[in-house]
Amino acid sequence: MENQMSLKAEVAELELEAVIGFNDIILWDYKKRELIARLSLHKGKIEALAFSPNDLYLVSLGGPDDGSVVVWNIAKREAICGSPAAGLNVGNATTVIFSRCRDEMFVTAGNATIRVWELDLQNRKIWPTECQTGPMKRIVMSITMADDDSFFYLGTTTGDILKMNPRTKLLADTGPTKDKFSLGVSAIKCLKMGGLLVGSGAGLLVFCKSPSYKPIKKIQLQGGVTSITPRGEGHQFFVGTEESHIYRVNFTDFKETLIATCHFEAVQDIVFPFGTAELFATCAKKDIRVWRTMSNRELLRITVPNMTCHGIDFMRDGKSIISAWDDGRIRAFAPETGRLIYVINNAHRIGVTAIATTSDCKRIISGGGEGEVRVWQISCQTQKLEEALKEHKSSVSCIRVKKNNEECVTASTDGTCIIWDLIRLRRNQMILANTLFQCVCYHPEEFQIITSGTDRRIAYWEIFDGSVIRELEGSLSGSINGMDITLEGVHFVTGGNDHLVKVWDYNEGEVTHVGVGHSGNITRIRISPGNQYIVSVSADGAILRWKYPFTS
């Protein structure tokens, strides 16, 4: 299976690119998209990396547990030398930058430490010189070097910029004196034409010049600025933010264009509209987003501030997106405009945790954190509670409705799955297991259901009497959180805390394909109508689109 989609907010223009991993530095060939080498020396976290101007060396900065700076020979893939990054009476170094002209000089900075280093290749040593800032003590967040190495600039947590001379190691100037950058200078970049691009933790992007550092041009972006990458001479540049946005900005008009985005919190749910694979919707924290499947483009964003959306579903007629929120409300939105259509207040006491709709668009079935399942009658003007079904003792994690709308099944973290009669509004059957159920699916012929949860087992159950038919080992490690089955009932997919997408043969009970790509726990997974794609979402904010391995 091919990993079709990965939205991440970083931009790189180097032939070789180093990606920070736990303990390892991974060196990649950027053109071939191939892993060249793993460089392992640091204990724990790696804070920052920088290439020398001619790509001869790579310098890496260890985190608080390690505290060392190491210079690597890229051609030989080995460490040349290392040294403690900061002195004994100061804090940790957190940023590093190489000289723009010489392969033998680099600068590290952090909590009350600014050091210029010289590489002595013959003796395999690096020699630091502490920079003098007088009585001024700052925590450095970002660093940039002028093209001719005449000065380097440091962005600090207090929102001011320090200009240092790398030859004299003395402070040249500092600013702005008033109206400092809110939430610190989180990104800073020197332009070839002169001047600085400054990004703040509050999302402000500014063009300014030394010594005043007053904004000449500025724009407000969404989320704190994490990186700035100029293109060519700096006539255009890319900006990444904490809220997983990548903007393209033209220098002349200083207007931003959003070119890529994704969720920046754990994605809770994913759903396709009935009968079409062209669109799908996801929810994470305060956002519901509608995406175009083929282009991976965001079409619509619905935001409810300071709330968390736990689940979403499209009404069968496609006229509304029904959503479950942690404030106990059910909200319905128009899928084209994002307009709020109606709100059901106090739907559940401890938040709405799961939601499903019937195919006639007349009912919503919701599950709450307290374990109640509630059936709502929906008409053009009113939303009326029909029945509250009080059997579950803990939160409802998943709801699926039968095709004829006469029955539904609810999975709960109390270790029960209950099959409900939606005509008599009574319990038909209860399934008990020693697990916290996370997901449930009807087989399309609707005489069996499959369930899974924290016990890592996939169980097939008879609907008629609630007896277990078979159990499969679904995962070697961690809970299974998401499950979906094809319309034909031949294959189903699962995903969970092992970060793997698995395709199963329903009758044989065997894994046919495994998808490796997620770096966080998979929370939900869906097969698109028409069996073209599988879309999985995870706790690290990723949405991955996979090619469905069988032809339908």
C-alpha positions as a printed NumPy array, in Angstrom:
array([[  0.   ,   0.   ,   0.   ],
       [  1.2  ,   3.467,  -0.793],
       [  1.113,   6.233,   1.717],
       [ -0.68 ,   8.873,  -0.338],
       [ -0.997,  11.665,   2.142],
       [  1.14 ,  13.329,   4.721],
       [  0.688,  16.991,   5.697],
       [  3.451,  18.366,   7.885],
       [  4.362,  21.983,   8.401],
       [  8.113,  22.133,   7.567],
       [  9.871,  23.292,   4.392],
       [ 13.413,  22.289,   3.287],
       [ 15.642,  23.247,   0.374],
       [ 18.75 ,  21.203,   1.139],
       [ 20.136,  18.316,  -0.926],
       [ 20.531,  16.434,   2.317],
       [ 18.049,  16.77 ,   5.118],
       [ 18.405,  15.639,   8.695],
       [ 15.309,  14.659,  10.642],
       [ 15.432,  14.56 ,  14.421],
       [ 14.501,  11.239,  15.99 ],
       [ 14.831,   9.839,  19.497],
       [ 18.576,   9.156,  20.06 ],
       [ 19.246,   8.975,  16.299],
       [ 19.939,  11.594,  13.656],
       [ 18.596,  10.279,  10.351],
       [ 20.423,  11.528,   7.27 ],
       [ 18.379,  11.563,   4.046],
       [ 19.167,  12.048,   0.373],
       [ 16.595,  14.731,  -0.487],
       [ 16.492,  14.071,  -4.249],
       [ 16.214,  10.277,  -4.05 ],
       [ 14.019,  10.367,  -0.908],
       [ 16.275,   7.688,   0.583],
       [ 17.722,   7.115,   4.052],
       [ 21.537,   7.424,   3.87 ],
       [ 22.603,   6.828,   7.463],
       [ 21.644,   6.824,  11.127],
       [ 24.011,   8.765,  13.372],
       [ 23.739,   7.731,  16.998],
       [ 25.621,   9.354,  19.849],
       [ 23.251,  11.608,  21.795],
       [ 21.413,  10.422,  24.899],
       [ 17.712,  11.253,  24.718],
       [ 16.418,  14.324,  22.921],
       [ 18.204,  16.098,  20.081],
       [ 17.468,  19.844,  20.153],
       [ 18.787,  21.221,  16.858],
       [ 20.77 ,  20.474,  13.695],
       [ 22.714,  22.579,  11.18 ],
       [ 24.647,  21.862,   7.971],
       [ 27.891,  23.62 ,   7.108],
       [ 27.747,  25.912,   4.017],
       [ 29.408,  23.345,   1.704],
       [ 27.625,  20.325,   3.222],
       [ 30.901,  18.951,   4.619],
       [ 29.785,  18.796,   8.241],
       [ 26.647,  18.471,  10.333],
       [ 26.486,  19.849,  13.863],
       [ 23.962,  18.426,  16.352],
       [ 22.896,  19.737,  19.74 ],
       [ 21.79 ,  17.347,  22.485],
       [ 18.873,  18.044,  24.84 ],
       [ 18.931,  18.647,  28.619],
       [ 19.808,  15.001,  29.388],
       [ 22.75 ,  15.046,  26.99 ],
       [ 24.006,  18.648,  26.915],
       [ 26.663,  18.062,  24.251],
       [ 27.392,  19.482,  20.803],
       [ 28.741,  17.041,  18.198],
       [ 30.28 ,  17.723,  14.755],
       [ 29.773,  14.95 ,  12.151],
       [ 31.623,  14.284,   8.906],
       [ 28.855,  13.799,   6.32 ],
       [ 30.976,  11.959,   3.741],
       [ 32.362,   9.437,   6.281],
       [ 29.091,   9.312,   8.313],
       [ 31.055,   9.531,  11.573],
       [ 31.513,  11.91 ,  14.49 ],
       [ 34.615,  14.139,  14.36 ],
       [ 34.433,  15.509,  17.895],
       [ 32.096,  16.635,  20.668],
       [ 32.026,  18.931,  23.669],
       [ 29.621,  20.134,  26.395],
       [ 27.428,  22.74 ,  24.686],
       [ 27.22 ,  25.235,  27.584],
       [ 29.189,  26.241,  30.651],
       [ 28.49 ,  24.985,  34.178],
       [ 26.848,  28.154,  35.536],
       [ 24.368,  28.723,  32.668],
       [ 21.346,  26.911,  31.193],
       [ 21.061,  24.567,  28.207],
       [ 21.858,  25.483,  24.605],
       [ 18.781,  25.011,  22.372],
       [ 19.664,  26.471,  18.938],
       [ 22.597,  26.158,  16.545],
       [ 23.601,  27.772,  13.231],
       [ 26.613,  27.381,  10.944],
       [ 28.609,  30.202,   9.385],
       [ 27.404,  31.107,   5.851],
       [ 30.976,  31.354,   4.489],
       [ 33.202,  28.984,   6.488],
       [ 32.797,  25.274,   7.231],
       [ 34.825,  25.636,  10.453],
       [ 32.653,  28.069,  12.451],
       [ 29.231,  27.715,  14.098],
       [ 27.243,  29.37 ,  16.879],
       [ 25.143,  27.827,  19.699],
       [ 22.748,  29.712,  21.975],
       [ 20.168,  29.05 ,  24.664],
       [ 19.438,  29.924,  28.279],
       [ 21.968,  32.694,  29.167],
       [ 24.569,  31.178,  26.83 ],
       [ 25.851,  32.368,  23.411],
       [ 28.987,  30.629,  22.104],
       [ 30.988,  30.927,  18.864],
       [ 32.796,  27.648,  18.059],
       [ 35.864,  26.996,  15.882],
       [ 36.506,  23.511,  14.462],
       [ 40.116,  22.303,  14.644],
       [ 40.027,  19.379,  12.212],
       [ 43.669,  18.344,  12.623],
       [ 43.354,  17.864,  16.393],
       [ 39.675,  16.786,  16.174],
       [ 38.629,  19.499,  18.633],
       [ 36.074,  22.305,  18.817],
       [ 36.983,  25.457,  20.723],
       [ 34.229,  27.676,  22.185],
       [ 34.34 ,  31.414,  22.903],
       [ 31.659,  32.882,  25.16 ],
       [ 29.94 ,  35.998,  23.756],
       [ 29.683,  39.008,  26.057],
       [ 26.273,  40.637,  26.542],
       [ 27.146,  42.559,  29.719],
       [ 24.473,  42.595,  32.42 ],
       [ 21.795,  41.514,  29.902],
       [ 20.652,  37.882,  30.383],
       [ 18.365,  36.335,  27.783],
       [ 16.901,  32.951,  26.812],
       [ 17.461,  32.526,  23.066],
       [ 14.69 ,  30.9  ,  20.986],
       [ 15.973,  31.411,  17.429],
       [ 19.128,  32.377,  15.558],
       [ 20.156,  33.526,  12.062],
       [ 23.442,  34.45 ,  10.376],
       [ 24.065,  37.304,   7.897],
       [ 25.189,  36.198,   4.401],
       [ 28.674,  37.659,   4.802],
       [ 29.073,  36.452,   8.432],
       [ 29.372,  40.077,   9.583],
       [ 26.716,  39.621,  12.279],
       [ 24.341,  37.034,  13.689],
       [ 20.943,  37.811,  15.201],
       [ 19.269,  36.116,  18.171],
       [ 15.528,  36.047,  18.935],
       [ 14.667,  35.819,  22.645],
       [ 11.741,  34.764,  24.845],
       [ 11.347,  38.362,  26.035],
       [ 10.527,  39.469,  22.479],
       [ 13.68 ,  41.413,  21.635],
       [ 16.491,  40.776,  19.145],
       [ 20.235,  40.744,  19.933],
       [ 22.757,  41.582,  17.195],
       [ 26.178,  40.009,  17.809],
       [ 29.545,  40.341,  16.062],
       [ 31.081,  36.842,  15.543],
       [ 34.637,  38.224,  15.282],
       [ 34.685,  40.43 ,  18.415],
       [ 32.035,  38.292,  20.223],
       [ 30.448,  41.534,  21.454],
       [ 26.877,  42.832,  21.412],
       [ 26.381,  45.315,  18.526],
       [ 22.813,  46.424,  19.287],
       [ 19.468,  45.251,  20.646],
       [ 15.825,  46.127,  20.043],
       [ 13.025,  46.953,  19.774],
       [ 13.099,  49.048,  22.95 ],
       [  9.293,  49.367,  22.979],
       [  6.535,  47.103,  21.605],
       [  8.531,  43.912,  21.903],
       [  7.336,  40.78 ,  20.045],
       [  4.564,  39.062,  21.994],
       [  5.326,  35.498,  23.217],
       [  8.951,  35.788,  22.064],
       [ 10.819,  35.734,  18.754],
       [ 10.25 ,  32.09 ,  17.77 ],
       [ 11.757,  32.332,  14.242],
       [ 14.189,  34.77 ,  12.619],
       [ 15.792,  34.879,   9.158],
       [ 18.319,  37.219,   7.472],
       [ 17.439,  38.265,   3.926],
       [ 20.067,  38.67 ,   1.158],
       [ 18.638,  42.094,   0.283],
       [ 19.16 ,  43.22 ,   3.891],
       [ 16.794,  43.298,   6.818],
       [ 15.211,  40.574,   8.932],
       [ 12.093,  38.424,   8.793],
       [ 10.864,  37.917,  12.344],
       [  8.145,  35.478,  13.476],
       [  6.623,  35.737,  16.95 ],
       [  4.992,  33.175,  19.228],
       [  1.74 ,  35.133,  18.815],
       [  1.746,  34.522,  15.025],
       [  2.987,  37.937,  13.881],
       [  5.318,  37.959,  10.853],
       [  7.375,  41.166,  10.533],
       [  9.993,  42.607,   8.184],
       [ 12.316,  44.949,  10.098],
       [ 15.863,  46.353,  10.071],
       [ 18.608,  46.998,  12.631],
       [ 19.014,  49.006,  14.831],
       [ 15.404,  50.049,  15.544],
       [ 13.735,  46.684,  14.65 ],
       [ 10.457,  48.557,  14.125],
       [  7.996,  46.752,  11.8  ],
       [  8.286,  47.954,   8.169],
       [  5.83 ,  45.306,   6.928],
       [  3.755,  42.909,   9.007],
       [  0.988,  40.292,   8.768],
       [ -0.88 ,  38.22 ,  11.363],
       [ -0.852,  34.438,  10.833],
       [ -2.747,  31.646,  12.572],
       [ -0.618,  30.028,  15.278],
       [  2.859,  30.874,  16.57 ],
       [  5.536,  30.977,  13.848],
       [  7.854,  27.928,  14.007],
       [  9.966,  28.317,  10.841],
       [ 10.759,  30.726,   7.996],
       [ 12.411,  29.543,   4.769],
       [ 13.308,  32.084,   2.044],
       [ 13.213,  31.102,  -1.629],
       [ 15.915,  32.393,  -4.014],
       [ 16.875,  35.947,  -3.131],
       [ 14.063,  36.198,  -0.575],
       [ 11.467,  37.539,  -3.026],
       [  9.207,  34.766,  -1.73 ],
       [  9.324,  32.723,   1.446],
       [  7.467,  29.973,   3.284],
       [  6.309,  30.169,   6.889],
       [  5.283,  27.257,   9.139],
       [  3.143,  27.737,  12.278],
       [  2.258,  25.834,  15.448],
       [ -1.262,  25.246,  14.117],
       [  0.133,  23.195,  11.204],
       [ -0.219,  25.845,   8.498],
       [  2.301,  26.462,   5.722],
       [  1.972,  29.919,   4.17 ],
       [  3.622,  31.285,   1.03 ],
       [  4.358,  35.017,   1.283],
       [  5.478,  37.334,  -1.537],
       [  7.876,  39.946,  -0.2  ],
       [  6.66 ,  42.861,  -2.352],
       [  2.974,  42.853,  -1.373],
       [  3.566,  40.942,   1.922],
       [  0.313,  38.951,   1.532],
       [  0.028,  35.371,   2.758],
       [ -1.371,  32.385,   0.788],
       [ -2.216,  29.203,   2.702],
       [ -0.697,  26.318,   0.713],
       [ -0.946,  23.384,   3.143],
       [ -2.642,  22.621,   6.425],
       [ -3.587,  19.743,   8.707],
       [ -4.849,  19.142,  12.238],
       [ -2.527,  20.102,  15.094],
       [ -4.341,  18.062,  17.78 ],
       [ -5.405,  14.399,  18.024],
       [ -7.951,  13.568,  15.289],
       [-10.994,  11.964,  16.942],
       [-13.112,  10.812,  13.987],
       [-13.293,  10.504,  10.185],
       [-16.421,   9.981,   8.083],
       [-17.381,   9.87 ,   4.381],
       [-20.717,  11.175,   3.062],
       [-23.09 ,   8.445,   1.837],
       [-22.2  ,   7.068,  -1.592],
       [-19.258,   9.348,  -2.476],
       [-15.5  ,   9.133,  -1.949],
       [-14.802,  12.654,  -3.265],
       [-15.006,  14.272,   0.196],
       [-14.532,  13.306,   3.805],
       [-14.773,  15.08 ,   7.152],
       [-12.541,  14.879,  10.216],
       [-12.738,  16.369,  13.704],
       [ -9.994,  17.273,  16.181],
       [-10.271,  19.396,  19.332],
       [-12.17 ,  22.582,  18.342],
       [-12.212,  21.898,  14.576],
       [-14.342,  20.036,  12.079],
       [-12.722,  20.033,   8.635],
       [-14.008,  18.878,   5.246],
       [-11.34 ,  17.665,   2.791],
       [-11.269,  16.902,  -0.932],
       [-10.001,  13.326,  -1.129],
       [ -7.917,  13.444,  -4.328],
       [ -6.178,  16.799,  -3.831],
       [ -5.852,  16.581,   0.002],
       [ -7.137,  20.171,   0.118],
       [ -9.143,  21.582,   2.997],
       [-12.511,  22.81 ,   1.698],
       [-14.198,  23.927,   4.917],
       [-13.297,  24.523,   8.54 ],
       [-15.869,  24.765,  11.316],
       [-14.505,  26.003,  14.644],
       [-16.135,  26.002,  18.079],
       [-13.592,  27.678,  20.423],
       [-12.566,  26.006,  23.703],
       [-14.555,  22.821,  22.985],
       [-13.592,  19.3  ,  21.887],
       [-15.45 ,  17.424,  19.16 ],
       [-15.572,  13.651,  19.866],
       [-17.467,  12.383,  16.834],
       [-19.118,  13.375,  13.557],
       [-21.544,  11.904,  11.015],
       [-23.092,  13.056,   7.739],
       [-26.854,  12.908,   7.424],
       [-27.737,  10.541,   4.562],
       [-29.227,  13.402,   2.495],
       [-25.913,  15.313,   2.778],
       [-27.6  ,  18.448,   4.117],
       [-25.942,  18.487,   7.545],
       [-22.903,  17.35 ,   9.535],
       [-23.939,  16.137,  13.006],
       [-21.254,  16.532,  15.692],
       [-20.763,  15.415,  19.312],
       [-19.077,  17.842,  21.741],
       [-17.586,  17.632,  25.224],
       [-19.873,  20.414,  26.523],
       [-22.83 ,  18.009,  26.282],
       [-24.253,  19.562,  23.098],
       [-25.02 ,  18.087,  19.679],
       [-24.405,  20.615,  16.906],
       [-25.523,  20.372,  13.272],
       [-23.697,  22.337,  10.56 ],
       [-24.287,  22.905,   6.851],
       [-21.511,  20.996,   4.998],
       [-21.045,  23.635,   2.268],
       [-20.964,  26.842,   4.313],
       [-20.306,  25.64 ,   7.884],
       [-23.403,  27.537,   9.07 ],
       [-24.833,  26.337,  12.397],
       [-28.261,  24.795,  11.672],
       [-29.318,  23.753,  15.194],
       [-27.962,  22.87 ,  18.638],
       [-29.345,  20.262,  21.03 ],
       [-28.43 ,  21.6  ,  24.479],
       [-27.796,  19.326,  27.474],
       [-27.867,  16.229,  25.274],
       [-25.652,  14.395,  27.797],
       [-24.375,  15.193,  31.269],
       [-20.683,  14.269,  30.831],
       [-20.183,  15.247,  27.196],
       [-21.348,  13.561,  23.991],
       [-18.801,  10.849,  23.119],
       [-20.358,   9.06 ,  20.105],
       [-22.967,   9.843,  17.446],
       [-24.788,   8.149,  14.532],
       [-27.691,   8.985,  12.22 ],
       [-30.423,   6.879,  10.61 ],
       [-30.729,   6.573,   6.815],
       [-34.186,   8.235,   6.772],
       [-32.613,  11.4  ,   8.337],
       [-35.307,  11.44 ,  11.042],
       [-33.253,  10.27 ,  14.024],
       [-29.933,  10.825,  15.752],
       [-28.559,   8.275,  18.219],
       [-26.031,   9.736,  20.664],
       [-23.893,   8.267,  23.419],
       [-22.565,  10.115,  26.452],
       [-19.701,  10.02 ,  28.931],
       [-22.114,   8.853,  31.635],
       [-23.115,   5.79 ,  29.525],
       [-26.599,   6.834,  28.389],
       [-27.736,   6.201,  24.806],
       [-30.3  ,   8.747,  23.662],
       [-32.571,   8.647,  20.626],
       [-33.531,  12.037,  19.151],
       [-36.406,  12.762,  16.752],
       [-35.252,  15.296,  14.127],
       [-37.636,  17.357,  12.012],
       [-37.309,  20.61 ,  10.064],
       [-37.938,  22.83 ,  13.09 ],
       [-37.598,  20.688,  16.203],
       [-35.233,  18.198,  17.854],
       [-37.054,  16.087,  20.424],
       [-35.737,  13.469,  22.861],
       [-37.558,  10.208,  22.143],
       [-35.939,   7.913,  24.71 ],
       [-32.971,   7.703,  27.085],
       [-31.601,   4.144,  27.264],
       [-29.732,   3.656,  30.552],
       [-27.83 ,   0.373,  30.474],
       [-24.141,   1.226,  29.971],
       [-22.164,   2.128,  33.09 ],
       [-19.335,   3.976,  31.324],
       [-18.803,   6.166,  28.254],
       [-20.159,   5.06 ,  24.876],
       [-17.288,   4.773,  22.364],
       [-18.99 ,   3.736,  19.1  ],
       [-22.512,   3.539,  17.6  ],
       [-23.557,   1.747,  14.388],
       [-27.096,   1.655,  12.958],
       [-28.641,  -1.22 ,  10.959],
       [-29.607,  -0.505,   7.316],
       [-33.357,  -0.698,   8.001],
       [-33.072,   1.693,  10.993],
       [-34.84 ,  -0.802,  13.277],
       [-31.767,  -1.691,  15.331],
       [-28.438,  -0.243,  16.454],
       [-25.401,  -1.45 ,  18.362],
       [-23.449,   0.592,  20.917],
       [-19.964,  -0.208,  22.254],
       [-18.885,   1.054,  25.655],
       [-15.752,   1.179,  27.803],
       [-17.662,  -0.679,  30.56 ],
       [-16.985,  -3.951,  28.676],
       [-20.419,  -4.304,  27.091],
       [-21.874,  -4.01 ,  23.597],
       [-25.65 ,  -3.609,  23.536],
       [-27.915,  -4.255,  20.557],
       [-30.971,  -1.973,  20.817],
       [-34.408,  -2.299,  19.235],
       [-35.132,   1.193,  17.816],
       [-38.852,   0.416,  17.338],
       [-39.645,  -0.684,  20.911],
       [-36.657,   1.336,  22.28 ],
       [-35.549,  -1.561,  24.434],
       [-32.489,  -3.764,  24.733],
       [-32.429,  -6.792,  22.449],
       [-29.1  ,  -8.343,  23.385],
       [-26.045,  -7.652,  25.514],
       [-22.478,  -8.788,  24.799],
       [-19.993,  -8.951,  27.663],
       [-16.194,  -9.161,  27.45 ],
       [-13.209,  -8.374,  29.636],
       [-12.197,  -5.315,  27.603],
       [-12.902,  -1.628,  27.062],
       [-14.728,  -1.75 ,  23.718],
       [-13.496,   0.957,  21.305],
       [-15.147,   0.01 ,  17.999],
       [-17.945,  -2.119,  16.567],
       [-19.172,  -2.921,  13.016],
       [-22.171,  -4.695,  11.541],
       [-21.399,  -7.308,   8.895],
       [-23.328,  -6.106,   5.774],
       [-25.634,  -9.154,   5.994],
       [-26.379,  -7.974,   9.558],
       [-26.469, -11.354,  11.304],
       [-23.038, -10.792,  12.917],
       [-21.089,  -7.932,  14.494],
       [-17.34 ,  -7.565,  14.975],
       [-15.867,  -5.734,  17.953],
       [-12.472,  -4.778,  19.303],
       [-10.898,  -2.75 ,  22.086],
       [ -8.148,  -2.654,  24.666],
       [ -7.709,  -6.449,  24.901],
       [ -6.261,  -6.355,  21.33 ],
       [ -8.667,  -9.077,  20.223],
       [-11.127,  -8.934,  17.322],
       [-14.314, -10.825,  18.182],
       [-17.148, -11.996,  15.881],
       [-20.547, -12.181,  17.612],
       [-23.932, -13.656,  16.706],
       [-26.589, -10.91 ,  16.9  ],
       [-29.428, -13.354,  17.598],
       [-28.159, -14.721,  20.922],
       [-25.006, -12.669,  21.632],
       [-22.689, -15.668,  21.492],
       [-19.066, -15.37 ,  20.4  ],
       [-18.301, -17.077,  17.08 ],
       [-14.539, -16.56 ,  16.86 ],
       [-11.751, -14.436,  18.324],
       [ -8.623, -13.234,  16.532],
       [ -5.387, -11.741,  17.852],
       [ -5.78 ,  -8.268,  16.349],
       [ -2.551,  -6.655,  17.531],
       [  0.645,  -7.609,  19.329],
       [  0.772,  -4.34 ,  21.281],
       [ -1.811,  -1.773,  22.299],
       [ -5.519,  -1.226,  21.917],
       [ -7.428,  -1.414,  18.599],
       [ -9.312,   1.893,  18.288],
       [-10.777,   1.922,  14.769],
       [-12.501,  -0.567,  12.506],
       [-14.475,  -0.518,   9.246],
       [-15.868,  -3.154,   6.894],
       [-16.488,  -3.132,   3.131],
       [-20.044,  -3.026,   1.737],
       [-19.535,  -6.572,   0.426],
       [-18.355,  -7.839,   3.825],
       [-15.336,  -9.611,   2.288],
       [-12.622,  -7.527,   3.983],
       [-12.333,  -5.231,   6.997],
       [ -9.635,  -2.842,   8.28 ],
       [ -8.339,  -2.097,  11.777],
       [ -5.98 ,   0.439,  13.343],
       [ -4.796,   1.129,  16.872],
       [ -1.962,   1.882,  19.259],
       [  0.554,  -0.241,  17.298],
       [  0.442,   2.509,  14.566],
       [ -0.354,  -0.122,  11.875],
       [ -3.225,  -0.212,   9.377],
       [ -4.258,  -3.846,   8.816],
       [ -6.526,  -5.26 ,   6.106],
       [ -8.245,  -8.535,   7.065],
       [-10.07 , -11.265,   5.17 ],
       [-13.405, -11.572,   7.017],
       [-14.022, -15.287,   6.444],
       [-10.428, -16.491,   6.826],
       [ -9.677, -14.17 ,   9.749],
       [ -6.194, -13.442,   8.398],
       [ -4.244, -10.234,   7.713],
       [ -3.774,  -9.701,   3.962],
       [ -1.97 ,  -6.31 ,   3.992],
       [ -0.223,  -4.082,   6.566],
       [  0.261,  -0.31 ,   6.163],
       [  3.188,   1.361,   7.978],
       [  3.127,   5.171,   8.088],
       [  1.594,   6.535,  11.298],
       [  3.835,   7.869,  14.049],
       [  0.998,   8.183,  16.595],
       [ -1.844,   5.994,  17.867],
       [ -4.494,   5.444,  15.166],
       [ -7.828,   6.693,  16.547],
       [-10.281,   5.943,  13.689],
       [-10.225,   4.358,  10.22 ],
       [-12.666,   4.246,   7.274],
       [-12.95 ,   2.562,   3.872],
       [-14.226,   4.975,   1.226],
       [-17.5  ,   4.218,  -0.626],
       [-16.534,   2.294,  -3.761],
       [-13.511,   0.734,  -1.984],
       [-10.92 ,   3.046,  -3.597],
       [ -9.15 ,   4.261,  -0.459],
       [ -8.649,   3.662,   3.218],
       [ -8.335,   6.832,   5.335],
       [ -6.836,   6.568,   8.812],
       [ -6.424,   9.32 ,  11.419],
       [ -4.182,   9.423,  14.468],
       [ -3.423,  11.105,  17.773],
       [ -0.497,  13.088,  16.288],
       [ -2.882,  15.019,  14.004],
       [ -2.082,  13.046,  10.829],
       [ -4.574,  12.006,   8.147],
       [ -3.203,   9.254,   5.892],
       [ -4.874,   8.114,   2.671],
       [ -4.02 ,   4.585,   1.512],
       [ -4.731,   2.845,  -1.777],
       [ -7.245,   0.042,  -1.185],
       [ -5.32 ,  -3.154,  -2.052],
       [ -8.139,  -5.058,  -3.778],
       [-10.061,  -4.175,  -6.947],
       [-13.79 ,  -4.052,  -6.305]])
